[in-house]
Amino acid sequence: MTRRPGKHRLVALALALTTTAALAACTSSGTDGMDVGGTTSEAPAEGAQDLDEGRGFSEASGDAPTSDASRPGAIERSVISTGTVSLRSEDVAQARRDVQRVVDSAGGTVSEENTETDDEGDVAYARLVLRVPSSRFDSVMADLEETAELRASQRTAEDVTTQVIDTRVRVRAQQASLKRIEQILARAETIQQVMAIESQLTRRQSDLDSLKAQEAYLSDQTSLSTITVDISRLDEKEPEEEDGSGFLTGLEAGWKALVAAAVAVTTVAGALLPFVVVALVLGWPLWVVVRRAARRRRPPTEAAA
């Protein structure tokens, strides 16, 4: 019985691919491995060789090699800082320029801005979203609070150190997994092998792109803090209190009282009108009937002598 020349190599290649899929599954959740069957005595040796070239990633744990920067004593905290500042000013445009100077001095930028004007074209309200270096967050917040009359201020901080480290490790593991799959793809001999390996490669690449996007977002949020500034106008003139004495004041008060009394009378009349109508409709026939009955009961009067 003749044996096919590439049978052992094909099986060994399939097992190596399965081992690589298991390696990536240890470092990412919810990823399915490839379903490739077959075992031979030569497969373990080649699969073990593939794992030895995996840049130090363990099949069981999926952890990256420990470096000095990743030791607990040398971990740099990753914090997402956000703040809100609410200000009032008689000149909103000037306050907005003062805020811009604070941002420029800190090396930040204005990522969003919204302004509103009054009927005369003057700025009545401004809202700015600032991005400033995280190392300057506290000083920028303090400077912003002094640019105009402070109404409210709030700061929040979210520690994402664990999430940053976890994402970084997953990215490295996924990159190593993709490299091994590409090497296996280069040794594929049949169309079935190529299709199976390319399917696995596509899934791994999609997972890697998602992890890189998450890593980029965390890097942006931890390196630059976000501060939202609201500036509203403070009216210069306070409403004057009216004098409660004098002829005109009394006349105005009397007129208001008369109007109020007239409104009250008309309101009561309007409320009683339906009842009056019903009483007339039902009461008039009843009064006529009663009157006729009373006439019939009267005794006849004696004739005049």
C-alpha positions as CSV (number, residue, x, y, z in Angstrom):
1,M,0.0,0.0,0.0
2,T,1.5,3.4,-1.0
3,R,1.5,6.4,1.3
4,R,0.9,9.9,0.1
5,P,4.2,11.9,0.2
6,G,3.1,14.9,2.2
7,K,0.8,13.1,4.7
8,H,3.0,13.4,7.8
9,R,3.9,17.0,7.0
10,L,0.3,18.0,6.4
11,V,-0.8,16.6,9.8
12,A,2.1,18.2,11.6
13,L,1.2,21.5,10.0
14,A,-2.4,21.2,11.0
15,L,-1.4,20.4,14.6
16,A,1.0,23.3,14.8
17,L,-1.9,25.6,13.6
18,T,-4.1,24.2,16.3
19,T,-1.4,24.8,18.9
20,T,-1.0,28.4,17.8
21,A,-4.8,29.0,18.0
22,A,-4.8,27.6,21.6
23,L,-1.9,30.0,22.4
24,A,-3.9,33.1,21.2
25,A,-7.1,31.8,23.0
26,C,-5.3,32.1,26.3
27,T,-4.8,35.8,25.8
28,S,-8.2,36.8,24.4
29,S,-11.7,36.0,25.4
30,G,-14.4,34.4,23.3
31,T,-12.2,33.3,20.3
32,D,-12.7,29.9,18.8
33,G,-9.9,27.6,17.7
34,M,-9.6,25.9,14.3
35,D,-11.0,22.4,13.9
36,V,-8.2,20.5,12.4
37,G,-7.9,16.8,13.1
38,G,-5.2,14.1,12.8
39,T,-2.2,12.9,14.9
40,T,1.1,11.3,14.0
41,S,4.3,10.5,15.9
42,E,6.1,13.4,14.1
43,A,3.5,16.1,15.0
44,P,4.5,16.8,18.6
45,A,8.0,17.5,17.6
46,E,7.1,20.1,15.1
47,G,4.4,21.7,17.3
48,A,6.8,21.9,20.1
49,Q,9.3,23.7,17.8
50,D,6.6,26.2,16.9
51,L,6.0,27.0,20.5
52,D,9.7,27.4,21.2
53,E,9.7,30.2,18.7
54,G,6.8,32.0,20.3
55,R,8.9,34.9,21.8
56,G,8.5,33.7,25.4
57,F,4.7,33.5,25.5
58,S,3.5,30.5,27.6
59,E,0.8,28.3,26.1
60,A,-0.8,27.8,29.5
61,S,-0.8,31.3,30.8
62,G,-0.4,33.6,27.8
63,D,1.8,36.0,29.8
64,A,4.5,38.2,28.2
65,P,8.1,38.0,29.5
66,T,8.6,39.9,32.7
67,S,10.5,43.1,32.3
68,D,11.7,45.8,34.7
69,A,9.0,48.2,33.7
70,S,6.2,45.6,34.4
71,R,7.3,44.7,37.9
72,P,4.9,45.9,40.7
73,G,7.5,48.3,42.2
74,A,8.0,50.0,38.8
75,I,4.5,50.3,37.5
76,E,3.5,53.7,36.3
77,R,-0.1,54.6,37.2
78,S,-2.4,55.3,34.3
79,V,-5.2,57.7,35.3
80,I,-8.0,59.3,33.2
81,S,-8.6,62.8,34.7
82,T,-11.6,64.9,33.7
83,G,-12.9,68.2,35.0
84,T,-15.7,70.8,34.6
85,V,-15.5,74.5,35.4
86,S,-18.6,76.8,35.3
87,L,-17.8,80.6,35.2
88,R,-19.7,83.9,35.0
89,S,-18.4,87.1,33.6
90,E,-19.7,90.5,32.5
91,D,-17.6,90.1,29.3
92,V,-18.0,86.5,28.0
93,A,-15.7,87.2,25.0
94,Q,-12.9,88.4,27.3
95,A,-13.3,85.4,29.6
96,R,-13.1,83.1,26.6
97,R,-9.8,84.7,25.5
98,D,-8.5,84.3,29.1
99,V,-9.3,80.6,28.9
100,Q,-7.6,80.3,25.6
101,R,-4.4,81.8,27.1
102,V,-4.4,79.3,29.9
103,V,-4.8,76.5,27.5
104,D,-2.0,77.8,25.2
105,S,0.4,78.2,28.1
106,A,-0.2,74.6,29.2
107,G,0.4,73.2,25.7
108,G,-3.3,72.1,25.3
109,T,-5.9,72.6,22.6
110,V,-9.6,73.4,22.3
111,S,-11.2,70.4,20.8
112,E,-14.8,71.7,20.8
113,E,-16.4,75.1,21.1
114,N,-20.0,76.4,21.2
115,T,-20.9,80.1,21.5
116,E,-24.2,82.0,21.7
117,T,-24.8,85.7,21.0
118,D,-27.6,88.1,22.1
119,D,-29.7,90.4,19.9
120,E,-26.9,92.9,19.7
121,G,-24.3,90.4,18.6
122,D,-22.4,90.2,21.8
123,V,-21.3,86.8,23.1
124,A,-23.7,85.7,25.9
125,Y,-22.6,82.2,26.4
126,A,-19.6,80.0,25.6
127,R,-18.8,76.3,26.1
128,L,-15.3,74.9,25.5
129,V,-13.9,71.4,25.7
130,L,-10.2,71.5,26.4
131,R,-7.5,68.8,26.0
132,V,-4.5,69.5,28.2
133,P,-1.5,67.3,29.2
134,S,-2.3,65.1,32.2
135,S,0.7,66.4,34.1
136,R,-0.7,70.0,33.9
137,F,-4.3,69.0,34.8
138,D,-4.3,70.4,38.4
139,S,-2.5,73.7,37.5
140,V,-4.8,74.3,34.5
141,M,-7.9,73.7,36.6
142,A,-6.6,76.2,39.2
143,D,-5.9,78.8,36.6
144,L,-9.3,78.4,34.9
145,E,-11.0,78.9,38.2
146,E,-9.4,82.4,38.4
147,T,-10.2,83.6,35.0
148,A,-13.7,84.8,36.0
149,E,-16.3,84.5,38.8
150,L,-16.4,80.8,39.7
151,R,-19.9,79.2,39.9
152,A,-18.9,75.5,40.2
153,S,-15.9,73.2,39.7
154,Q,-15.7,69.4,39.7
155,R,-12.8,66.9,39.1
156,T,-12.9,63.2,38.6
157,A,-10.1,60.6,38.2
158,E,-10.3,57.0,37.0
159,D,-7.4,54.6,37.5
160,V,-7.1,52.4,34.4
161,T,-3.6,51.0,35.1
162,T,-4.8,47.4,35.1
163,Q,-6.8,47.8,31.9
164,V,-3.8,49.4,30.2
165,I,-1.4,46.6,31.2
166,D,-3.9,43.9,30.2
167,T,-4.5,45.5,26.8
168,R,-0.8,45.8,26.2
169,V,-0.2,42.2,27.0
170,R,-3.0,41.0,24.8
171,V,-1.7,43.1,21.9
172,R,1.7,41.5,22.1
173,A,0.3,38.0,22.4
174,Q,-2.0,38.5,19.5
175,Q,0.9,39.8,17.4
176,A,3.0,36.7,18.2
177,S,0.0,34.5,17.3
178,L,-0.4,36.2,13.9
179,K,3.3,35.8,13.1
180,R,3.1,32.1,13.8
181,I,0.0,31.7,11.7
182,E,1.7,33.5,8.8
183,Q,4.6,31.2,9.0
184,I,2.3,28.2,9.0
185,L,0.4,29.7,6.0
186,A,3.7,29.9,4.1
187,R,4.1,26.1,4.5
188,A,0.6,25.2,3.5
189,E,0.4,22.7,0.6
190,T,-3.3,22.4,-0.3
191,I,-6.1,24.7,-0.9
192,Q,-8.0,23.3,2.1
193,Q,-5.1,24.2,4.3
194,V,-4.8,27.7,2.9
195,M,-8.5,28.4,3.3
196,A,-8.5,27.1,6.9
197,I,-5.4,29.1,7.9
198,E,-6.6,32.3,6.2
199,S,-9.9,32.1,8.1
200,Q,-8.0,31.8,11.3
201,L,-5.7,34.6,10.3
202,T,-8.6,36.9,9.5
203,R,-10.1,36.4,12.9
204,R,-6.8,37.0,14.7
205,Q,-6.2,40.2,12.7
206,S,-9.7,41.5,13.6
207,D,-9.0,40.8,17.3
208,L,-5.7,42.6,17.0
209,D,-7.2,45.6,15.4
210,S,-9.8,45.9,18.1
211,L,-7.1,45.6,20.8
212,K,-5.0,48.2,19.2
213,A,-7.9,50.6,19.0
214,Q,-8.6,50.1,22.7
215,E,-4.9,50.7,23.4
216,A,-4.8,53.9,21.4
217,Y,-7.9,55.2,23.2
218,L,-6.5,54.5,26.6
219,S,-3.2,56.1,25.6
220,D,-5.0,59.3,24.4
221,Q,-7.2,59.5,27.5
222,T,-4.4,59.0,30.0
223,S,-1.9,61.3,28.2
224,L,-4.4,64.2,27.7
225,S,-7.0,65.3,30.3
226,T,-10.4,66.6,29.3
227,I,-11.8,69.8,30.8
228,T,-15.2,71.3,30.0
229,V,-15.6,75.1,30.6
230,D,-19.0,76.9,30.6
231,I,-19.0,80.7,30.6
232,S,-22.3,82.6,31.1
233,R,-22.9,86.3,31.2
234,L,-23.3,88.1,34.5
235,D,-25.8,91.0,34.1
236,E,-24.5,94.4,35.1
237,K,-27.8,96.0,36.1
238,E,-29.8,94.5,38.9
239,P,-33.6,95.0,38.8
240,E,-34.6,98.1,40.7
241,E,-37.2,97.9,43.5
242,E,-40.3,99.9,42.8
243,D,-41.5,102.5,45.3
244,G,-44.7,101.2,47.0
245,S,-46.2,104.7,47.7
246,G,-47.7,107.6,45.8
247,F,-50.8,108.5,43.9
248,L,-49.9,106.5,40.8
249,T,-49.0,103.5,42.8
250,G,-52.4,103.7,44.6
251,L,-54.2,104.2,41.3
252,E,-52.5,101.2,39.8
253,A,-53.2,99.1,42.8
254,G,-56.9,100.1,42.8
255,W,-57.2,99.4,39.1
256,K,-55.7,96.0,39.6
257,A,-58.1,95.3,42.4
258,L,-61.1,96.4,40.3
259,V,-60.0,94.2,37.5
260,A,-59.5,91.3,39.9
261,A,-63.0,91.9,41.3
262,A,-64.5,92.0,37.9
263,V,-62.8,88.8,36.9
264,A,-64.0,87.2,40.1
265,V,-67.6,88.3,39.5
266,T,-67.6,87.1,35.9
267,T,-66.1,83.8,36.9
268,V,-68.9,83.2,39.4
269,A,-71.5,84.3,36.9
270,G,-70.1,82.0,34.3
271,A,-70.1,79.1,36.8
272,L,-73.8,79.8,37.9
273,L,-75.2,80.4,34.4
274,P,-75.7,76.7,33.5
275,F,-77.6,76.1,36.7
276,V,-79.9,79.2,36.1
277,V,-80.7,77.9,32.6
278,V,-81.6,74.4,33.9
279,A,-83.7,75.9,36.6
280,L,-85.7,78.1,34.2
281,V,-86.2,75.2,31.7
282,L,-87.5,72.8,34.4
283,G,-89.0,75.3,36.9
284,W,-91.2,77.3,34.6
285,P,-93.5,74.4,33.5
286,L,-93.6,73.1,37.1
287,W,-94.7,76.6,38.4
288,V,-97.5,76.8,35.7
289,V,-98.8,73.3,36.6
290,V,-98.9,74.1,40.3
291,R,-100.7,77.4,39.7
292,R,-103.4,75.8,37.7
293,A,-103.9,73.1,40.3
294,A,-104.3,75.7,43.0
295,R,-107.0,77.5,41.0
296,R,-109.1,74.3,40.6
297,R,-109.1,73.7,44.3
298,R,-110.5,77.1,45.2
299,P,-114.3,77.0,46.3
300,P,-116.8,78.8,44.0
301,T,-117.5,82.3,45.2
302,E,-121.1,83.3,46.2
303,A,-123.1,85.3,43.8
304,A,-123.3,88.9,44.6
305,A,-126.5,89.8,46.4
